[in-house]
Amino acid sequence: MERKLPIHPWPLGIILAFLVIFAVHVYVIYKAIEAPYELVAQNYYEQGLAYDEVIQARERTAQNQWTTEIQYAHDAQSSQVLVRLQDRETNPVTGLAGTFRVYRPSNAEWDHETRMQEVAPGQYRANLNHLSTGLWHVTLVFRDGQETLYAKTTKVHI
């Protein structure tokens, strides 16, 4: 007569507990890698004092319902960015002063800002130093005198 040994749930429970712990560790590592990491700005105090202006610029941007299209072209020596700015009826928006800021989360030395020139109605161009490949935070700001009419920050992978 053959005797069957009872199967205990403890070995299975221990294995499952280790698998759950391993899965939690993998999830935490994934979230840590995917989390945005941004360097602190050099003039963070001044930016904090001017935050009301940022809020007002965002409200005007939402009110205007303008759209932008960014085209990036580069060669071995330089890079150019062409920004098309249109109102809600897709008419070109002209006569504004624009700035183009690029911010590299991994290296603060590559951050810079340049003015955009209007090259055609509603088309603004910025000449940049060569941008390396990777993730960039791009901020477009269009002003009419002192008032900011459009401000948008987006992430671009070049």
ZADO-345851 format. One record per atom (N, C-alpha, C): x, y, z; chain; residue number from 1. Coordinates in steps of 0.2 Angstrom, whole numbers, plus 2048, in hexadecimal, padded with zeros to 3 digits. Example, Ala and Ser with C-alpha at 12.3 -4.5 7.8 and 13.67 -1.06 7.14 Angstrom:
 east north  up chain resi
  842   7E4 827     A    1
  83E   7EA 827     A    1
  842   7F0 827     A    1
  840   7F5 823     A    2
  844   7FB 824     A    2
  840   800 827     A    2
end
This chain:
 east north  up chain resi
  804   7FA 800     A    1
  800   800 800     A    1
  804   806 800     A    1
  803   80A 7FB     A    2
  807   810 7FB     A    2
  804   816 7FF     A    2
  808   819 802     A    3
  806   81F 807     A    3
  808   826 803     A    3
  803   82A 803     A    4
  803   830 800     A    4
  805   835 805     A    4
  80A   839 804     A    5
  80C   83F 809     A    5
  808   845 808     A    5
  806   848 80D     A    6
  802   84E 80D     A    6
  806   853 80A     A    6
  802   857 805     A    7
  805   85D 802     A    7
  804   863 807     A    7
  809   866 809     A    8
  808   86C 80D     A    8
  808   872 809     A    8
  804   877 80A     A    9
  804   87E 806     A    9
  80A   882 808     A    9
  80E   881 80D     A   10
  813   886 80F     A   10
  819   887 80A     A   10
  81B   882 806     A   11
  820   883 801     A   11
  81E   887 7FB     A   11
  817   886 7F9     A   12
  814   88A 7F4     A   12
  813   891 7F6     A   12
  811   892 7FD     A   13
  810   899 7FF     A   13
  817   89D 800     A   13
  81C   899 802     A   14
  823   89D 802     A   14
  825   89F 7FB     A   14
  824   89A 7F6     A   15
  826   89C 7EF     A   15
  822   8A2 7ED     A   15
  81B   8A2 7EE     A   16
  817   8A7 7EC     A   16
  819   8AE 7EF     A   16
  81A   8AD 7F5     A   17
  81C   8B4 7F9     A   17
  823   8B7 7F6     A   17
  828   8B2 7F4     A   18
  82E   8B5 7F1     A   18
  82C   8B8 7EA     A   18
  828   8B5 7E6     A   19
  826   8B7 7E0     A   19
  822   8BE 7E0     A   19
  81E   8BF 7E5     A   20
  81A   8C5 7E6     A   20
  81F   8CA 7E8     A   20
  824   8C9 7EC     A   21
  829   8CE 7EE     A   21
  82D   8D0 7E8     A   21
  82F   8CB 7E4     A   22
  833   8CC 7DE     A   22
  82F   8D0 7D9     A   22
  829   8CF 7D8     A   23
  824   8D3 7D4     A   23
  824   8DA 7D6     A   23
  823   8DB 7DD     A   24
  823   8E2 7DF     A   24
  829   8E6 7DE     A   24
  82F   8E2 7DF     A   25
  835   8E6 7DE     A   25
  836   8E8 7D6     A   25
  834   8E3 7D2     A   26
  834   8E5 7CB     A   26
  830   8EB 7C9     A   26
  82A   8EB 7CC     A   27
  825   8F1 7CB     A   27
  828   8F7 7CE     A   27
  82B   8F7 7D4     A   28
  82E   8FD 7D7     A   28
  834   900 7D2     A   28
  838   8FB 7D0     A   29
  83E   8FD 7CC     A   29
  83B   900 7C5     A   29
  836   8FD 7C2     A   30
  833   900 7BC     A   30
  831   907 7BD     A   30
  82D   908 7C2     A   31
  82A   90E 7C4     A   31
  830   913 7C5     A   31
  835   911 7C8     A   32
  83B   916 7CA     A   32
  83E   918 7C3     A   32
  83F   913 7BF     A   33
  842   915 7B8     A   33
  83E   919 7B4     A   33
  837   918 7B4     A   34
  833   91C 7B0     A   34
  831   923 7B3     A   34
  832   924 7B9     A   35
  831   92A 7BD     A   35
  835   930 7BA     A   35
  831   936 7B9     A   36
  835   93C 7B6     A   36
  83A   93E 7BB     A   36
  840   940 7B9     A   37
  845   942 7BD     A   37
  848   949 7BA     A   37
  847   94E 7BE     A   38
  848   954 7BB     A   38
  84D   958 7C0     A   38
  852   95B 7BD     A   39
  857   95F 7C1     A   39
  853   965 7C3     A   39
  856   968 7C9     A   40
  853   96E 7CC     A   40
  856   974 7C8     A   40
  852   979 7C6     A   41
  854   97F 7C2     A   41
  859   983 7C7     A   41
  85D   986 7C3     A   42
  862   98A 7C7     A   42
  85F   990 7CA     A   42
  85A   993 7C7     A   43
  856   999 7CA     A   43
  84F   997 7CD     A   43
  84F   991 7D0     A   44
  848   98F 7D3     A   44
  844   993 7D7     A   44
  848   998 7DB     A   45
  844   99C 7DF     A   45
  841   9A2 7DB     A   45
  844   9A4 7D6     A   46
  841   9A9 7D2     A   46
  83B   9A6 7CE     A   46
  83C   9A0 7CC     A   47
  836   99D 7C8     A   47
  830   99C 7CD     A   47
  832   99A 7D3     A   48
  82C   999 7D8     A   48
  828   9A0 7D9     A   48
  82C   9A5 7D9     A   49
  829   9AC 7DA     A   49
  825   9AE 7D4     A   49
  827   9AC 7CE     A   50
  823   9AD 7C8     A   50
  81E   9A8 7C6     A   50
  81C   9A4 7CB     A   51
  817   99E 7C9     A   51
  810   9A1 7C7     A   51
  80E   9A6 7CA     A   52
  808   9A9 7C8     A   52
  808   9AB 7C0     A   52
  80D   9AD 7BE     A   53
  80E   9AF 7B7     A   53
  80D   9A8 7B3     A   53
  810   9A3 7B5     A   54
  80F   99C 7B1     A   54
  808   99A 7B1     A   54
  805   99B 7B7     A   55
  7FE   999 7B7     A   55
  7FA   99D 7B2     A   55
  7FB   9A3 7B2     A   56
  7F7   9A8 7AD     A   56
  7F9   9A6 7A6     A   56
  7FF   9A4 7A5     A   57
  801   9A3 79E     A   57
  7FD   99C 79C     A   57
  7FD   997 7A0     A   58
  7F9   991 79F     A   58
  7F2   992 79E     A   58
  7EF   997 7A1     A   59
  7E8   998 7A0     A   59
  7E7   99C 79A     A   59
  7EB   9A0 798     A   60
  7EA   9A4 791     A   60
  7EB   99F 78C     A   60
  7F0   99A 78C     A   61
  7F1   995 787     A   61
  7EB   990 786     A   61
  7E8   98F 78C     A   62
  7E2   98B 78B     A   62
  7DC   98E 788     A   62
  7DC   995 78A     A   63
  7D7   999 787     A   63
  7D7   99A 780     A   63
  7DE   99B 77D     A   64
  7DF   99D 776     A   64
  7DE   997 772     A   64
  7DF   991 775     A   65
  7DE   98A 771     A   65
  7E2   98A 76B     A   65
  7E8   98D 76B     A   66
  7ED   98D 766     A   66
  7F1   986 766     A   66
  7F3   984 760     A   67
  7F6   97E 75F     A   67
  7FD   97F 75C     A   67
  802   97B 75E     A   68
  809   97B 75B     A   68
  80B   974 758     A   68
  80F   975 753     A   69
  812   96F 750     A   69
  819   971 750     A   69
  81D   96C 752     A   70
  825   96D 753     A   70
  828   968 74E     A   70
  82C   96B 74A     A   71
  830   967 745     A   71
  838   968 747     A   71
  83B   963 747     A   72
  842   963 749     A   72
  847   960 744     A   72
  84C   964 742     A   73
  850   962 73C     A   73
  857   963 73F     A   73
  85C   95E 73D     A   74
  863   95F 740     A   74
  868   95C 73B     A   74
  86E   95F 73B     A   75
  873   95C 737     A   75
  879   95C 73C     A   75
  87F   95B 739     A   76
  885   95A 73E     A   76
  887   960 742     A   76
  885   966 73F     A   77
  887   96C 742     A   77
  882   96F 747     A   77
  87C   96F 744     A   78
  877   973 748     A   78
  870   970 747     A   78
  86B   973 74B     A   79
  865   970 74B     A   79
  860   976 74A     A   79
  85A   975 747     A   80
  855   97A 746     A   80
  84E   977 748     A   80
  84B   97C 74B     A   81
  844   97A 74D     A   81
  83F   97F 74A     A   81
  83A   97C 747     A   82
  835   980 744     A   82
  82E   97F 748     A   82
  82B   984 74A     A   83
  825   983 74E     A   83
  820   987 74A     A   83
  81A   983 749     A   84
  814   986 746     A   84
  80F   988 74B     A   84
  80D   98E 74B     A   85
  808   990 750     A   85
  802   992 74D     A   85
  7FC   98F 74F     A   86
  7F6   990 74C     A   86
  7F0   992 751     A   86
  7EC   996 74F     A   87
  7E6   997 754     A   87
  7E1   991 753     A   87
  7DB   992 757     A   88
  7D6   98D 757     A   88
  7D3   98C 750     A   88
  7D3   991 74B     A   89
  7D1   990 745     A   89
  7D6   98E 740     A   89
  7DC   98C 742     A   90
  7E2   98A 73E     A   90
  7E5   990 73A     A   90
  7E4   996 73C     A   91
  7E7   99C 739     A   91
  7EE   99D 73C     A   91
  7F3   99F 739     A   92
  7F9   9A0 73C     A   92
  7F9   9A6 741     A   92
  7FD   9A5 746     A   93
  7FD   9AA 74B     A   93
  804   9AE 74A     A   93
  803   9B4 749     A   94
  809   9B8 746     A   94
  80B   9BD 74B     A   94
  811   9C0 74B     A   95
  813   9C6 74E     A   95
  815   9C5 756     A   95
  817   9BF 758     A   96
  818   9BE 75F     A   96
  820   9BC 75F     A   96
  822   9BE 765     A   97
  829   9BC 767     A   97
  829   9B5 76A     A   97
  82D   9B1 768     A   98
  82D   9AA 76A     A   98
  834   9A8 76D     A   98
  834   9A4 772     A   99
  83A   9A1 775     A   99
  839   999 775     A   99
  83E   996 774     A  100
  83E   98E 774     A  100
  844   98C 779     A  100
  841   989 77E     A  101
  846   986 783     A  101
  846   97F 783     A  101
  84C   97C 784     A  102
  84D   975 784     A  102
  850   973 78B     A  102
  84E   96E 78E     A  103
  850   96C 794     A  103
  852   965 794     A  103
  857   963 796     A  104
  859   95C 796     A  104
  859   959 79D     A  104
  855   955 79F     A  105
  855   952 7A6     A  105
  85B   94F 7A8     A  105
  85F   94C 7A4     A  106
  865   949 7A6     A  106
  86B   94D 7A6     A  106
  86B   953 7A3     A  107
  871   957 7A3     A  107
  86F   95E 7A3     A  107
  870   962 7A8     A  108
  86E   969 7A8     A  108
  873   96D 7A4     A  108
  879   96B 7A2     A  109
  87D   96F 79E     A  109
  87A   96F 797     A  109
  876   96B 795     A  110
  873   96B 78E     A  110
  86D   970 78D     A  110
  86A   972 793     A  111
  864   976 793     A  111
  866   97D 790     A  111
  862   980 78B     A  112
  862   986 789     A  112
  85C   989 786     A  112
  85C   98F 785     A  113
  856   993 782     A  113
  858   997 77D     A  113
  854   998 778     A  114
  856   99C 772     A  114
  84F   99F 76F     A  114
  850   9A5 76C     A  115
  84A   9A9 769     A  115
  849   9A6 763     A  115
  842   9A6 761     A  116
  840   9A4 75B     A  116
  83E   9AA 756     A  116
  840   9A9 750     A  117
  83F   9AE 74B     A  117
  839   9AC 747     A  117
  834   9B1 745     A  118
  82F   9AF 741     A  118
  831   9AF 73A     A  118
  831   9A9 736     A  119
  834   9A9 72F     A  119
  82E   9A9 72A     A  119
  828   9A8 72C     A  120
  822   9A8 728     A  120
  81C   9A9 72D     A  120
  816   9AB 72A     A  121
  811   9AC 72E     A  121
  80F   9A5 733     A  121
  810   9A6 739     A  122
  80E   9A1 73E     A  122
  814   99B 73E     A  122
  819   99D 73B     A  123
  81F   998 73B     A  123
  825   99B 73F     A  123
  827   998 744     A  124
  82D   99B 748     A  124
  833   996 748     A  124
  839   998 747     A  125
  83E   994 747     A  125
  843   996 74C     A  125
  847   991 74F     A  126
  84C   992 754     A  126
  852   98E 751     A  126
  858   991 752     A  127
  85E   98D 750     A  127
  861   98B 757     A  127
  863   985 757     A  128
  866   982 75D     A  128
  86C   97F 75C     A  128
  870   97E 761     A  129
  876   97A 761     A  129
  873   973 760     A  129
  878   96E 75D     A  130
  875   968 75C     A  130
  873   964 763     A  130
  86D   962 762     A  131
  86A   95E 768     A  131
  86B   957 768     A  131
  86E   954 76D     A  132
  86F   94D 76D     A  132
  868   949 76D     A  132
  869   943 76C     A  133
  863   93F 76C     A  133
  861   93D 773     A  133
  85A   93C 774     A  134
  858   93B 77B     A  134
  852   93F 77C     A  134
  850   93F 783     A  135
  84A   943 785     A  135
  84B   94A 786     A  135
  847   94E 784     A  136
  848   956 785     A  136
  841   958 787     A  136
  841   95D 78C     A  137
  83B   961 78E     A  137
  83C   967 78A     A  137
  837   969 786     A  138
  836   96E 782     A  138
  831   973 784     A  138
  833   979 785     A  139
  82E   97E 787     A  139
  82E   984 782     A  139
  828   985 77F     A  140
  826   98A 77A     A  140
  823   990 77E     A  140
  825   996 77D     A  141
  822   99C 780     A  141
  821   9A1 77A     A  141
  81B   9A3 779     A  142
  81A   9A9 774     A  142
  817   9AF 778     A  142
  81A   9B5 777     A  143
  818   9BB 77B     A  143
  816   9C0 776     A  143
  811   9C4 778     A  144
  810   9CA 774     A  144
  811   9D0 779     A  144
  817   9D3 778     A  145
  81A   9D7 77D     A  145
  81C   9D4 784     A  145
  819   9D6 789     A  146
  81A   9D3 790     A  146
  815   9CD 791     A  146
  810   9CD 78E     A  147
  80B   9C8 790     A  147
  80C   9C1 78C     A  147
  80C   9BC 790     A  148
  80D   9B5 78D     A  148
  807   9B3 78A     A  148
  806   9B1 784     A  149
  800   9AF 781     A  149
  800   9A7 780     A  149
  806   9A4 780     A  150
  806   99D 77F     A  150
  80C   99A 782     A  150
  80B   995 786     A  151
  810   992 78A     A  151
  80F   98B 78A     A  151
  813   986 788     A  152
  812   97F 788     A  152
  819   97C 789     A  152
  818   977 78D     A  153
  81E   972 78E     A  153
  81C   96B 78C     A  153
  821   968 788     A  154
  820   961 786     A  154
  826   95D 786     A  154
  826   957 786     A  155
  82C   953 786     A  155
  82C   950 77F     A  155
  833   951 77C     A  156
  834   94F 775     A  156
  83A   94A 776     A  156
  839   945 772     A  157
  83F   940 771     A  157
  842   941 76B     A  157
  848   943 76B     A  158
  84C   944 764     A  158
  851   93E 763     A  158
end
